[in-house]
């Protein structure tokens, strides 16, 4: 059985587009890529595009998908993606030969016409089904048959009953479809040179990587005043269990922050989670990252071995 649910993997590594080097935002435009990353790598991101059917609302959004800096760093480190300068990419696309550009526009128009024809056909089928269900279709056919058998006599004073007029044939206007990706006609962006990784806090990325390696899904936690909302599975099926906040191992924390985080988490039926990378002293004054298992002489666990997490819940609420 295919674990991908029938969805084939995209060509790896896949491009992540950075529209501007000043505004550090990282976007994905291909819905197949977005779905594959969500199913197989627990990458959620945030949809930021308006829906063509409902452009006046901002409750439900669509493509493109904006990735968190931690998600981009993780994908690039695993060799699943690379970062592309989207602005320079579009400038190069303007240099396409006119013949290739016209062929591409022609293909887009054909796809739009095929979509429009399918919609018109579907509407006609739906109308016929409604008439048939209400019995109007059969009555209309019987009336047409009676008129065909009539020889036309007996209409000296009374005008003949007018048959319903047939709908005039209309020219189908092709839909104006806008592809979400520029390839084809443009070739996939080159992997070299890849733009530098986004700037992320070391403690934040360490916690994100630890939770991701444990199988959790993470979305931005600004809504609850934390860094990540942590889900045990896809957010379409599960509520979040933790409100995660990162900290350095030797970072001092205000007691009010601990109390406020615990009360907030308990108030929204979640646990407030705080985590960071473990630091140990080698005896020479320098500190390095080590796991608690390594300190006990055990073998390190992969990827997430140098991070410890703690949960705070408020009793009596």
Secondary structure, DSSP 8 states (H G I E B T S, - for coil): --TTTT----SSSEEEEES-SSS---EE--HHHHHHHHHHH----EEEE-BTTBTT--SS-EEEEE--HHHHHHHHHTTSEEEEEHHHHHHHHTTS-HHHHHHHHHHHHHHHHHHHHHHHHHHHHHHHHHHHHHTHHHHHHHHHHHHHH--S-S-SSS---------------------S--TTTS----SSS--------HHHHHHHHHHHHTT-EEEE-GGGTSSEEEESS-TTT--EEEEEEE--TT----HHHHHHHHHHHHHTTSEEEEEEE-EEE-SSS-EEE--HHHHTT----TTTTTEEEEEE--TT-
